[in-house]
Amino acid sequence: MAGERGPDGMGRNVAFVLLFLGIMIVQVTVVNRLPLPGNAAPDLVLLAVVGCTRWRAGRGGSRHGFRAGLVSDLLPPAAHLLGHNALVLCLMGFLAGRAVESQPARRRSRRWPARSPVPWSPW
């Protein structure tokens, strides 16, 4: 994207990479080991992809989802095919971007989703 080039866009991309890496490390080391009923665990990477897509007003959701999915496929425990998370997170990023783009311009916010990470939330 043309708006992502330059020093400001480069710093933002580095911040997103560090954010996703930190979230993936927390997901693998802490969240996946929580004793939750049904052996379930929340997917923090999915929430980060949706939040990032909402914050960027729908741009780059599938790109961030694909990249985050590829890295999460390589992290242990990798008990599935390579590219499985990449496909799922790419599709979810795309759908989140479409949901953000379908909102009226007055409802969009460029701020970090402090109130709700879900792009179709009325808050």
N, CA, C and O atoms as a GROMACS GRO file, in nm:
protein
  492
    1MET      N    1   0.083  -0.117   0.000
    1MET     CA    2   0.000   0.000   0.000
    1MET      C    3   0.088   0.124   0.000
    1MET      O    4   0.196   0.124   0.059
    2ALA      N    5   0.043   0.228  -0.066
    2ALA     CA    6   0.123   0.348  -0.076
    2ALA      C    7   0.136   0.418   0.058
    2ALA      O    8   0.241   0.477   0.085
    3GLY      N    9   0.034   0.412   0.144
    3GLY     CA   10   0.040   0.478   0.274
    3GLY      C   11   0.128   0.407   0.374
    3GLY      O   12   0.158   0.463   0.480
    4GLU      N   13   0.170   0.286   0.345
    4GLU     CA   14   0.252   0.210   0.439
    4GLU      C   15   0.401   0.232   0.414
    4GLU      O   16   0.483   0.188   0.495
    5ARG      N   17   0.438   0.298   0.307
    5ARG     CA   18   0.579   0.322   0.277
    5ARG      C   19   0.628   0.440   0.360
    5ARG      O   20   0.549   0.519   0.412
    6GLY      N   21   0.758   0.450   0.372
    6GLY     CA   22   0.816   0.562   0.445
    6GLY      C   23   0.846   0.525   0.589
    6GLY      O   24   0.816   0.415   0.633
    7PRO      N   25   0.906   0.620   0.662
    7PRO     CA   26   0.948   0.590   0.798
    7PRO      C   27   0.832   0.562   0.892
    7PRO      O   28   0.844   0.475   0.979
    8ASP      N   29   0.720   0.632   0.879
    8ASP     CA   30   0.607   0.609   0.969
    8ASP      C   31   0.544   0.473   0.944
    8ASP      O   32   0.512   0.401   1.038
    9GLY      N   33   0.527   0.435   0.817
    9GLY     CA   34   0.470   0.305   0.785
    9GLY      C   35   0.563   0.191   0.822
    9GLY      O   36   0.516   0.085   0.863
   10MET      N   37   0.693   0.211   0.807
   10MET     CA   38   0.789   0.107   0.843
   10MET      C   39   0.786   0.081   0.993
   10MET      O   40   0.790  -0.034   1.036
   11GLY      N   41   0.780   0.187   1.072
   11GLY     CA   42   0.772   0.170   1.217
   11GLY      C   43   0.645   0.100   1.259
   11GLY      O   44   0.646   0.021   1.354
   12ARG      N   45   0.536   0.128   1.190
   12ARG     CA   46   0.409   0.064   1.220
   12ARG      C   47   0.416  -0.085   1.188
   12ARG      O   48   0.365  -0.168   1.263
   13ASN      N   49   0.479  -0.119   1.076
   13ASN     CA   50   0.493  -0.261   1.039
   13ASN      C   51   0.582  -0.335   1.138
   13ASN      O   52   0.554  -0.450   1.172
   14VAL      N   53   0.688  -0.272   1.183
   14VAL     CA   54   0.775  -0.334   1.282
   14VAL      C   55   0.699  -0.355   1.412
   14VAL      O   56   0.715  -0.458   1.478
   15ALA      N   57   0.617  -0.258   1.449
   15ALA     CA   58   0.536  -0.271   1.570
   15ALA      C   59   0.439  -0.388   1.558
   15ALA      O   60   0.419  -0.461   1.655
   16PHE      N   61   0.378  -0.406   1.442
   16PHE     CA   62   0.285  -0.517   1.422
   16PHE      C   63   0.358  -0.651   1.427
   16PHE      O   64   0.306  -0.747   1.483
   17VAL      N   65   0.477  -0.658   1.370
   17VAL     CA   66   0.554  -0.783   1.374
   17VAL      C   67   0.588  -0.818   1.518
   17VAL      O   68   0.572  -0.933   1.559
   18LEU      N   69   0.634  -0.721   1.595
   18LEU     CA   70   0.667  -0.746   1.735
   18LEU      C   71   0.542  -0.782   1.815
   18LEU      O   72   0.548  -0.869   1.903
   19LEU      N   73   0.430  -0.717   1.786
   19LEU     CA   74   0.305  -0.749   1.854
   19LEU      C   75   0.264  -0.893   1.826
   19LEU      O   76   0.230  -0.967   1.918
   20PHE      N   77   0.266  -0.934   1.700
   20PHE     CA   78   0.227  -1.070   1.665
   20PHE      C   79   0.322  -1.174   1.724
   20PHE      O   80   0.278  -1.278   1.772
   21LEU      N   81   0.451  -1.146   1.722
   21LEU     CA   82   0.547  -1.240   1.782
   21LEU      C   83   0.524  -1.254   1.932
   21LEU      O   84   0.529  -1.364   1.985
   22GLY      N   85   0.500  -1.142   1.999
   22GLY     CA   86   0.473  -1.148   2.142
   22GLY      C   87   0.346  -1.224   2.173
   22GLY      O   88   0.342  -1.303   2.268
   23ILE      N   89   0.242  -1.201   2.094
   23ILE     CA   90   0.115  -1.271   2.115
   23ILE      C   91   0.132  -1.421   2.089
   23ILE      O   92   0.076  -1.503   2.162
   24MET      N   93   0.208  -1.457   1.987
   24MET     CA   94   0.229  -1.599   1.958
   24MET      C   95   0.307  -1.668   2.069
   24MET      O   96   0.278  -1.783   2.103
   25ILE      N   97   0.405  -1.599   2.125
   25ILE     CA   98   0.481  -1.658   2.234
   25ILE      C   99   0.392  -1.677   2.357
   25ILE      O  100   0.399  -1.781   2.423
   26VAL      N  101   0.309  -1.578   2.388
   26VAL     CA  102   0.216  -1.591   2.501
   26VAL      C  103   0.116  -1.703   2.474
   26VAL      O  104   0.082  -1.778   2.565
   27GLN      N  105   0.068  -1.714   2.350
   27GLN     CA  106  -0.027  -1.819   2.314
   27GLN      C  107   0.032  -1.957   2.338
   27GLN      O  108  -0.033  -2.044   2.396
   28VAL      N  109   0.155  -1.978   2.292
   28VAL     CA  110   0.217  -2.110   2.302
   28VAL      C  111   0.260  -2.142   2.446
   28VAL      O  112   0.244  -2.256   2.491
   29THR      N  113   0.313  -2.045   2.517
   29THR     CA  114   0.369  -2.073   2.648
   29THR      C  115   0.269  -2.066   2.762
   29THR      O  116   0.282  -2.139   2.860
   30VAL      N  117   0.169  -1.979   2.753
   30VAL     CA  118   0.078  -1.958   2.865
   30VAL      C  119  -0.063  -2.009   2.835
   30VAL      O  120  -0.114  -2.095   2.907
   31VAL      N  121  -0.124  -1.957   2.731
   31VAL     CA  122  -0.267  -1.982   2.706
   31VAL      C  123  -0.294  -2.128   2.672
   31VAL      O  124  -0.393  -2.184   2.720
   32ASN      N  125  -0.210  -2.189   2.592
   32ASN     CA  126  -0.234  -2.329   2.554
   32ASN      C  127  -0.221  -2.426   2.671
   32ASN      O  128  -0.269  -2.539   2.663
   33ARG      N  129  -0.158  -2.383   2.779
   33ARG     CA  130  -0.139  -2.470   2.895
   33ARG      C  131  -0.241  -2.445   3.006
   33ARG      O  132  -0.234  -2.510   3.110
   34LEU      N  133  -0.334  -2.354   2.986
   34LEU     CA  134  -0.435  -2.327   3.088
   34LEU      C  135  -0.532  -2.445   3.098
   34LEU      O  136  -0.573  -2.500   2.996
   35PRO      N  137  -0.569  -2.483   3.220
   35PRO     CA  138  -0.664  -2.595   3.235
   35PRO      C  139  -0.808  -2.549   3.218
   35PRO      O  140  -0.880  -2.532   3.316
   36LEU      N  141  -0.848  -2.529   3.095
   36LEU     CA  142  -0.984  -2.485   3.066
   36LEU      C  143  -1.072  -2.606   3.036
   36LEU      O  144  -1.021  -2.709   2.990
   37PRO      N  145  -1.203  -2.596   3.060
   37PRO     CA  146  -1.290  -2.710   3.033
   37PRO      C  147  -1.293  -2.744   2.884
   37PRO      O  148  -1.292  -2.656   2.798
   38GLY      N  149  -1.297  -2.871   2.856
   38GLY     CA  150  -1.302  -2.918   2.718
   38GLY      C  151  -1.169  -2.909   2.647
   38GLY      O  152  -1.164  -2.926   2.525
   39ASN      N  153  -1.060  -2.884   2.721
   39ASN     CA  154  -0.928  -2.873   2.661
   39ASN      C  155  -0.922  -2.763   2.555
   39ASN      O  156  -0.846  -2.774   2.459
   40ALA      N  157  -1.003  -2.659   2.572
   40ALA     CA  158  -1.010  -2.549   2.476
   40ALA      C  159  -0.918  -2.436   2.518
   40ALA      O  160  -0.884  -2.424   2.636
   41ALA      N  161  -0.878  -2.355   2.424
   41ALA     CA  162  -0.796  -2.238   2.452
   41ALA      C  163  -0.835  -2.127   2.354
   41ALA      O  164  -0.858  -2.155   2.236
   42PRO      N  165  -0.844  -2.003   2.401
   42PRO     CA  166  -0.874  -1.893   2.309
   42PRO      C  167  -0.758  -1.870   2.213
   42PRO      O  168  -0.642  -1.891   2.249
   43ASP      N  169  -0.789  -1.828   2.094
   43ASP     CA  170  -0.686  -1.804   1.993
   43ASP      C  171  -0.653  -1.655   1.993
   43ASP      O  172  -0.723  -1.575   1.932
   44LEU      N  173  -0.546  -1.619   2.061
   44LEU     CA  174  -0.505  -1.479   2.070
   44LEU      C  175  -0.456  -1.425   1.937
   44LEU      O  176  -0.469  -1.306   1.910
   45VAL      N  177  -0.400  -1.511   1.854
   45VAL     CA  178  -0.350  -1.467   1.724
   45VAL      C  179  -0.468  -1.425   1.636
   45VAL      O  180  -0.459  -1.325   1.564
   46LEU      N  181  -0.577  -1.500   1.641
   46LEU     CA  182  -0.696  -1.462   1.565
   46LEU      C  183  -0.750  -1.328   1.613
   46LEU      O  184  -0.786  -1.244   1.531
   47LEU      N  185  -0.756  -1.307   1.744
   47LEU     CA  186  -0.801  -1.178   1.796
   47LEU      C  187  -0.709  -1.065   1.754
   47LEU      O  188  -0.755  -0.954   1.726
   48ALA      N  189  -0.579  -1.091   1.749
   48ALA     CA  190  -0.484  -0.989   1.706
   48ALA      C  191  -0.501  -0.955   1.558
   48ALA      O  192  -0.492  -0.838   1.520
   49VAL      N  193  -0.526  -1.056   1.476
   49VAL     CA  194  -0.547  -1.031   1.332
   49VAL      C  195  -0.674  -0.947   1.312
   49VAL      O  196  -0.673  -0.852   1.233
   50VAL      N  197  -0.780  -0.982   1.381
   50VAL     CA  198  -0.906  -0.907   1.368
   50VAL      C  199  -0.889  -0.765   1.421
   50VAL      O  200  -0.937  -0.670   1.360
   51GLY      N  201  -0.821  -0.750   1.535
   51GLY     CA  202  -0.798  -0.617   1.590
   51GLY      C  203  -0.710  -0.531   1.502
   51GLY      O  204  -0.736  -0.412   1.485
   52CYS      N  205  -0.607  -0.591   1.445
   52CYS     CA  206  -0.519  -0.519   1.354
   52CYS      C  207  -0.593  -0.475   1.228
   52CYS      O  208  -0.573  -0.364   1.178
   53THR      N  209  -0.678  -0.562   1.178
   53THR     CA  210  -0.757  -0.529   1.059
   53THR      C  211  -0.854  -0.416   1.089
   53THR      O  212  -0.872  -0.326   1.007
   54ARG      N  213  -0.915  -0.420   1.206
   54ARG     CA  214  -1.009  -0.313   1.244
   54ARG      C  215  -0.934  -0.181   1.259
   54ARG      O  216  -0.983  -0.077   1.215
   55TRP      N  217  -0.817  -0.185   1.320
   55TRP     CA  218  -0.742  -0.062   1.342
   55TRP      C  219  -0.694  -0.001   1.212
   55TRP      O  220  -0.686   0.122   1.200
   56ARG      N  221  -0.661  -0.084   1.114
   56ARG     CA  222  -0.616  -0.034   0.984
   56ARG      C  223  -0.730  -0.010   0.888
   56ARG      O  224  -0.707   0.006   0.768
   57ALA      N  225  -0.852  -0.009   0.937
   57ALA     CA  226  -0.972   0.019   0.857
   57ALA      C  227  -0.988  -0.078   0.742
   57ALA      O  228  -1.027  -0.038   0.632
   58GLY      N  229  -0.959  -0.207   0.766
   58GLY     CA  230  -0.986  -0.310   0.666
   58GLY      C  231  -0.873  -0.341   0.572
   58GLY      O  232  -0.882  -0.437   0.496
   59ARG      N  233  -0.765  -0.263   0.575
   59ARG     CA  234  -0.654  -0.287   0.482
   59ARG      C  235  -0.557  -0.389   0.539
   59ARG      O  236  -0.518  -0.379   0.655
   60GLY      N  237  -0.520  -0.485   0.460
   60GLY     CA  238  -0.414  -0.577   0.497
   60GLY      C  239  -0.454  -0.688   0.591
   60GLY      O  240  -0.366  -0.754   0.646
   61GLY      N  241  -0.582  -0.712   0.612
   61GLY     CA  242  -0.625  -0.816   0.704
   61GLY      C  243  -0.583  -0.954   0.660
   61GLY      O  244  -0.534  -1.034   0.740
   62SER      N  245  -0.603  -0.984   0.532
   62SER     CA  246  -0.565  -1.116   0.483
   62SER      C  247  -0.413  -1.131   0.479
   62SER      O  248  -0.361  -1.241   0.502
   63ARG      N  249  -0.342  -1.023   0.452
   63ARG     CA  250  -0.196  -1.029   0.449
   63ARG      C  251  -0.141  -1.056   0.589
   63ARG      O  252  -0.053  -1.141   0.606
   64HIS      N  253  -0.192  -0.984   0.689
   64HIS     CA  254  -0.147  -1.007   0.826
   64HIS      C  255  -0.188  -1.146   0.874
   64HIS      O  256  -0.112  -1.213   0.943
   65GLY      N  257  -0.308  -1.188   0.839
   65GLY     CA  258  -0.354  -1.320   0.878
   65GLY      C  259  -0.269  -1.430   0.818
   65GLY      O  260  -0.236  -1.527   0.887
   66PHE      N  261  -0.233  -1.416   0.692
   66PHE     CA  262  -0.150  -1.518   0.626
   66PHE      C  263  -0.012  -1.526   0.689
   66PHE      O  264   0.037  -1.635   0.718
   67ARG      N  265   0.049  -1.411   0.711
   67ARG     CA  266   0.184  -1.411   0.770
   67ARG      C  267   0.183  -1.465   0.913
   67ARG      O  268   0.268  -1.545   0.950
   68ALA      N  269   0.086  -1.420   0.992
   68ALA     CA  270   0.076  -1.470   1.130
   68ALA      C  271   0.046  -1.619   1.132
   68ALA      O  272   0.096  -1.692   1.218
   69GLY      N  273  -0.035  -1.666   1.038
   69GLY     CA  274  -0.068  -1.807   1.030
   69GLY      C  275   0.051  -1.893   0.993
   69GLY      O  276   0.069  -2.002   1.048
   70LEU      N  277   0.135  -1.845   0.901
   70LEU     CA  278   0.254  -1.921   0.865
   70LEU      C  279   0.350  -1.934   0.983
   70LEU      O  280   0.406  -2.041   1.007
   71VAL      N  281   0.368  -1.825   1.056
   71VAL     CA  282   0.458  -1.832   1.171
   71VAL      C  283   0.399  -1.922   1.279
   71VAL      O  284   0.471  -2.000   1.340
   72SER      N  285   0.267  -1.913   1.302
   72SER     CA  286   0.207  -1.999   1.404
   72SER      C  287   0.206  -2.146   1.362
   72SER      O  288   0.204  -2.234   1.448
   73ASP      N  289   0.207  -2.173   1.232
   73ASP     CA  290   0.219  -2.312   1.187
   73ASP      C  291   0.356  -2.370   1.220
   73ASP      O  292   0.368  -2.491   1.240
   74LEU      N  293   0.457  -2.285   1.224
   74LEU     CA  294   0.593  -2.333   1.252
   74LEU      C  295   0.621  -2.347   1.401
   74LEU      O  296   0.713  -2.419   1.441
   75LEU      N  297   0.543  -2.278   1.485
   75LEU     CA  298   0.565  -2.287   1.629
   75LEU      C  299   0.514  -2.419   1.684
   75LEU      O  300   0.414  -2.472   1.635
   76PRO      N  301   0.581  -2.473   1.784
   76PRO     CA  302   0.532  -2.597   1.844
   76PRO      C  303   0.408  -2.570   1.929
   76PRO      O  304   0.397  -2.459   1.979
   77PRO      N  305   0.319  -2.657   1.948
   77PRO     CA  306   0.311  -2.792   1.892
   77PRO      C  307   0.249  -2.788   1.753
   77PRO      O  308   0.134  -2.747   1.739
   78ALA      N  309   0.321  -2.828   1.654
   78ALA     CA  310   0.273  -2.828   1.516
   78ALA      C  311   0.220  -2.967   1.484
   78ALA      O  312   0.291  -3.050   1.427
   79ALA      N  313   0.095  -2.991   1.520
   79ALA     CA  314   0.035  -3.123   1.500
   79ALA      C  315  -0.058  -3.123   1.379
   79ALA      O  316  -0.147  -3.208   1.370
   80HIS      N  317  -0.039  -3.030   1.287
   80HIS     CA  318  -0.124  -3.021   1.170
   80HIS      C  319  -0.037  -2.988   1.048
   80HIS      O  320   0.084  -2.968   1.059
   81LEU      N  321  -0.100  -2.982   0.934
   81LEU     CA  322  -0.027  -2.955   0.810
   81LEU      C  323   0.021  -2.811   0.807
   81LEU      O  324  -0.044  -2.720   0.860
   82LEU      N  325   0.136  -2.790   0.744
   82LEU     CA  326   0.189  -2.656   0.728
   82LEU      C  327   0.096  -2.577   0.636
   82LEU      O  328   0.064  -2.621   0.526
   83GLY      N  329   0.052  -2.462   0.682
   83GLY     CA  330  -0.037  -2.378   0.604
   83GLY      C  331  -0.181  -2.383   0.652
   83GLY      O  332  -0.264  -2.306   0.603
   84HIS      N  333  -0.213  -2.470   0.745
   84HIS     CA  334  -0.350  -2.481   0.794
   84HIS      C  335  -0.392  -2.352   0.865
   84HIS      O  336  -0.495  -2.295   0.831
   85ASN      N  337  -0.313  -2.307   0.962
   85ASN     CA  338  -0.344  -2.182   1.031
   85ASN      C  339  -0.333  -2.062   0.937
   85ASN      O  340  -0.408  -1.966   0.950
   86ALA      N  341  -0.241  -2.068   0.843
   86ALA     CA  342  -0.226  -1.958   0.748
   86ALA      C  343  -0.352  -1.940   0.665
   86ALA      O  344  -0.396  -1.827   0.642
   87LEU      N  345  -0.411  -2.050   0.621
   87LEU     CA  346  -0.534  -2.041   0.543
   87LEU      C  347  -0.648  -1.988   0.628
   87LEU      O  348  -0.723  -1.900   0.584
   88VAL      N  349  -0.663  -2.040   0.748
   88VAL     CA  350  -0.774  -1.998   0.835
   88VAL      C  351  -0.761  -1.851   0.873
   88VAL      O  352  -0.858  -1.776   0.865
   89LEU      N  353  -0.641  -1.809   0.916
   89LEU     CA  354  -0.623  -1.670   0.956
   89LEU      C  355  -0.629  -1.574   0.837
   89LEU      O  356  -0.671  -1.460   0.853
   90CYS      N  357  -0.588  -1.619   0.720
   90CYS     CA  358  -0.601  -1.536   0.600
   90CYS      C  359  -0.748  -1.512   0.568
   90CYS      O  360  -0.787  -1.399   0.537
   91LEU      N  361  -0.828  -1.617   0.575
   91LEU     CA  362  -0.971  -1.601   0.549
   91LEU      C  363  -1.038  -1.515   0.655
   91LEU      O  364  -1.123  -1.432   0.622
   92MET      N  365  -1.002  -1.533   0.780
   92MET     CA  366  -1.062  -1.453   0.887
   92MET      C  367  -1.020  -1.307   0.876
   92MET      O  368  -1.101  -1.218   0.902
   93GLY      N  369  -0.896  -1.281   0.838
   93GLY     CA  370  -0.852  -1.143   0.816
   93GLY      C  371  -0.925  -1.079   0.700
   93GLY      O  372  -0.960  -0.961   0.706
   94PHE      N  373  -0.947  -1.157   0.594
   94PHE     CA  374  -1.022  -1.106   0.480
   94PHE      C  375  -1.166  -1.073   0.520
   94PHE      O  376  -1.217  -0.967   0.486
   95LEU      N  377  -1.231  -1.165   0.593
   95LEU     CA  378  -1.370  -1.141   0.635
   95LEU      C  379  -1.380  -1.023   0.731
   95LEU      O  380  -1.475  -0.946   0.725
   96ALA      N  381  -1.282  -1.010   0.820
   96ALA     CA  382  -1.282  -0.895   0.911
   96ALA      C  383  -1.264  -0.765   0.833
   96ALA      O  384  -1.328  -0.665   0.865
   97GLY      N  385  -1.178  -0.766   0.733
   97GLY     CA  386  -1.159  -0.648   0.650
   97GLY      C  387  -1.285  -0.611   0.572
   97GLY      O  388  -1.319  -0.493   0.561
   98ARG      N  389  -1.354  -0.712   0.520
   98ARG     CA  390  -1.479  -0.684   0.448
   98ARG      C  391  -1.584  -0.629   0.544
   98ARG      O  392  -1.662  -0.541   0.506
   99ALA      N  393  -1.589  -0.680   0.667
   99ALA     CA  394  -1.686  -0.631   0.765
   99ALA      C  395  -1.656  -0.486   0.802
   99ALA      O  396  -1.748  -0.406   0.819
  100VAL      N  397  -1.528  -0.451   0.816
  100VAL     CA  398  -1.492  -0.313   0.848
  100VAL      C  399  -1.523  -0.221   0.732
  100VAL      O  400  -1.574  -0.111   0.752
  101GLU      N  401  -1.494  -0.265   0.610
  101GLU     CA  402  -1.520  -0.182   0.492
  101GLU      C  403  -1.668  -0.161   0.468
  101GLU      O  404  -1.707  -0.061   0.409
  102SER      N  405  -1.752  -0.254   0.513
  102SER     CA  406  -1.895  -0.239   0.491
  102SER      C  407  -1.961  -0.146   0.592
  102SER      O  408  -2.077  -0.110   0.574
  103GLN      N  409  -1.889  -0.106   0.697
  103GLN     CA  410  -1.943  -0.013   0.794
  103GLN      C  411  -1.944   0.127   0.735
  103GLN      O  412  -1.858   0.161   0.654
  104PRO      N  413  -2.041   0.209   0.776
  104PRO     CA  414  -2.038   0.350   0.732
  104PRO      C  415  -1.913   0.419   0.783
  104PRO      O  416  -1.857   0.381   0.886
  105ALA      N  417  -1.869   0.521   0.710
  105ALA     CA  418  -1.745   0.590   0.745
  105ALA      C  419  -1.752   0.655   0.882
  105ALA      O  420  -1.649   0.666   0.949
  106ARG      N  421  -1.867   0.698   0.926
  106ARG     CA  422  -1.876   0.764   1.055
  106ARG      C  423  -1.858   0.667   1.171
  106ARG      O  424  -1.825   0.710   1.281
  107ARG      N  425  -1.879   0.538   1.149
  107ARG     CA  426  -1.866   0.438   1.255
  107ARG      C  427  -1.724   0.384   1.268
  107ARG      O  428  -1.690   0.323   1.369
  108ARG      N  429  -1.642   0.407   1.168
  108ARG     CA  430  -1.506   0.355   1.171
  108ARG      C  431  -1.420   0.436   1.266
  108ARG      O  432  -1.440   0.557   1.283
  109SER      N  433  -1.326   0.370   1.326
  109SER     CA  434  -1.234   0.436   1.417
  109SER      C  435  -1.092   0.391   1.384
  109SER      O  436  -1.068   0.271   1.367
  110ARG      N  437  -0.999   0.484   1.376
  110ARG     CA  438  -0.860   0.450   1.348
  110ARG      C  439  -0.785   0.423   1.478
  110ARG      O  440  -0.666   0.390   1.475
  111ARG      N  441  -0.851   0.436   1.592
  111ARG     CA  442  -0.785   0.410   1.719
  111ARG      C  443  -0.773   0.260   1.741
  111ARG      O  444  -0.843   0.181   1.678
  112TRP      N  445  -0.681   0.223   1.830
  112TRP     CA  446  -0.666   0.082   1.866
  112TRP      C  447  -0.796   0.035   1.928
  112TRP      O  448  -0.856   0.111   2.005
  113PRO      N  449  -0.843  -0.085   1.899
  113PRO     CA  450  -0.973  -0.130   1.948
  113PRO      C  451  -0.972  -0.157   2.099
  113PRO      O  452  -0.972  -0.272   2.143
  114ALA      N  453  -0.971  -0.049   2.176
  114ALA     CA  454  -0.964  -0.064   2.322
  114ALA      C  455  -1.097  -0.114   2.378
  114ALA      O  456  -1.099  -0.184   2.479
  115ARG      N  457  -1.206  -0.079   2.314
  115ARG     CA  458  -1.335  -0.121   2.366
  115ARG      C  459  -1.378  -0.258   2.317
  115ARG      O  460  -1.433  -0.336   2.393
  116SER      N  461  -1.352  -0.286   2.191
  116SER     CA  462  -1.395  -0.414   2.137
  116SER      C  463  -1.305  -0.453   2.020
  116SER      O  464  -1.289  -0.374   1.926
  117PRO      N  465  -1.246  -0.574   2.023
  117PRO     CA  466  -1.162  -0.616   1.912
  117PRO      C  467  -1.241  -0.668   1.793
  117PRO      O  468  -1.182  -0.703   1.691
  118VAL      N  469  -1.373  -0.675   1.805
  118VAL     CA  470  -1.456  -0.730   1.699
  118VAL      C  471  -1.502  -0.615   1.609
  118VAL      O  472  -1.563  -0.519   1.658
  119PRO      N  473  -1.473  -0.622   1.477
  119PRO     CA  474  -1.501  -0.508   1.390
  119PRO      C  475  -1.649  -0.480   1.369
  119PRO      O  476  -1.684  -0.369   1.330
  120TRP      N  477  -1.737  -0.575   1.393
  120TRP     CA  478  -1.878  -0.551   1.370
  120TRP      C  479  -1.952  -0.521   1.500
  120TRP      O  480  -2.075  -0.522   1.503
  121SER      N  481  -1.878  -0.495   1.606
  121SER     CA  482  -1.938  -0.464   1.735
  121SER      C  483  -1.995  -0.322   1.732
  121SER      O  484  -1.934  -0.233   1.674
  122PRO      N  485  -2.111  -0.300   1.793
  122PRO     CA  486  -2.169  -0.166   1.792
  122PRO      C  487  -2.102  -0.069   1.885
  122PRO      O  488  -2.138   0.049   1.886
  123TRP      N  489  -2.002  -0.113   1.965
  123TRP     CA  490  -1.937  -0.022   2.057
  123TRP      C  491  -1.817   0.035   1.992
  123TRP      O  492  -1.746   0.115   2.053
   0.00000   0.00000   0.00000
